[in-house]
Amino acid sequence: MTRLKFIHAADLHLDSPFTGLRTLEPAIASALKEATFDAYSNIIELCISERVDALLIAGDIYDGDDRSLRAQLKFFDGLIRLSRAGIRSFICHGNHDPLNGWEARLNFPEGSYRFGAAMEGISVFKDEPGRAAVYGISYPQREVRENLARQFVAAGPEAFSIGLLHANVDNNADHEAYAPCTLRDLEDTGMDYWALGHVHTRQVLREANPTVVYPGNPQGRHPNEPDARGVYIVDVDDAGRVRLEFRAVDVVRWATLEIDISELETDQSLFDKIDHEIAQCQDNADGRDIIFRLVLNGRGPLHDSLRRPGFVDDLLERVNDTGPLERPFLWCERIQASTASLIDREQQRQRSDFVGDLVRLCDELQVTPDSLSEIRENLQELYGRGNAGRYLRQYAPTEDDLLELMVSAEAACLAELLDEDSA
């Protein structure tokens, strides 16, 4: 028998601006503007159709502390729908939507509870306080560096306790160290389930005793947030056993399609390969709209075509010729050509001049990850500085990005240097 059924969501980022994209077709721009709202609406619909007892949202409801009135009204509309359906909602705030951000004077509907800056526990079922409770806390301001998890203690009479928290567990390097804690900290609280937010990629950190979960964000917002995005439906039986079911609620999918040109001989073979990869991407998108980046790499004769002025721009136009008119739409936001001509790289490596030094240096960086890690750390610090840091931080290059840039830079340098040798 089910003791409790709830949906765990986090990081809605309502009204996210989807920055960093090049010029978009009006229809696509409009779809992106509505994407976070549509994903939230899908969450509300899922709560109602699954007849859950409660919706838990673990912070970052809005994209910034200067949240728009439209975002607030949309959010409250969803809570009102839940209230009318007899479904409770429990909310905490994180670093993007702290309690001291601007708010319209709106009344939370019956059955909806927002946690304040002090940890407290609230019964899920008002008439059955011993059945289940949610413990939570919100960020009073954006910068919260203390370990909030240590404030949690399951001290009530309830049989099943849930911790609702926006936090960085075990120092996830891809996210700011807000409310940092360890998995052991969470285990020591006596909670049965931890409903976490802050990390945008879904993760089950622990399956039981306690169950510790990041659902990820319900709508990807840039190429670094690819694949299906959604929430977890959580079923708890009378023995306290937890069953998790992920459900996608996103409306736009992000993807990166990589094509190696080394085995392609003609321009037509490149077009055919691109069409094949796009068709596969559509088959795997569950009927969602798709925004993708096309990455061309490898060495081969097609490199000469890709270097021709205007070739890549014309190729992008061909790829996007019909995509925006389809439903669901398909849009290539960028073609990244990291290709190189056919060069005997090992032969160049044996040279005793600058060309040989360049190849050997690139080889050394590829087999010495610490070198790239140091560069990445310096860039992350640069991208995170000042007021612009909150916007730029997510675009800091990863080690994979740096490796790709290095390979492209080496190819460009060798092409120019060897051309000079020929001359």
Secondary structure, DSSP 4 states (H G I P E B T S, - for coil): -EEEEEEEE----BT---TT-----HHHHHHHHHHHHHHHHHHHHHHHHHT-SEEEEES--BSSSS--HHHHHHHHHHHHHHHHTT-EEEEE--SSS-TTS-----PPPTTEEE--SS-EEEESSTT-TTT-EEEE---SSS---S-GGGG----SS-SSEEEEEE--BT--TTS--SS-B-HHHHHTTT-SEEEEES-SS-EEEESSSSEEEE---SS--STTS-S--EEEEEEEETT--EEEEEEE--SEEEEEEEEEGGG--SHHHHHHHHHHHHHHHHHTTTT-EEEEEEEEEEESTHHHHHTSTTHHHHHHHHHTSSGGGSSS-EEEEEEEEEEE----HHHHHT-SSHHHHHHHHHHHHHH-HHHHHHHHHHHHHHHT-TTTHHHHGGGS--HHHHHHHHHHHHHHHHHHHHHHHH-
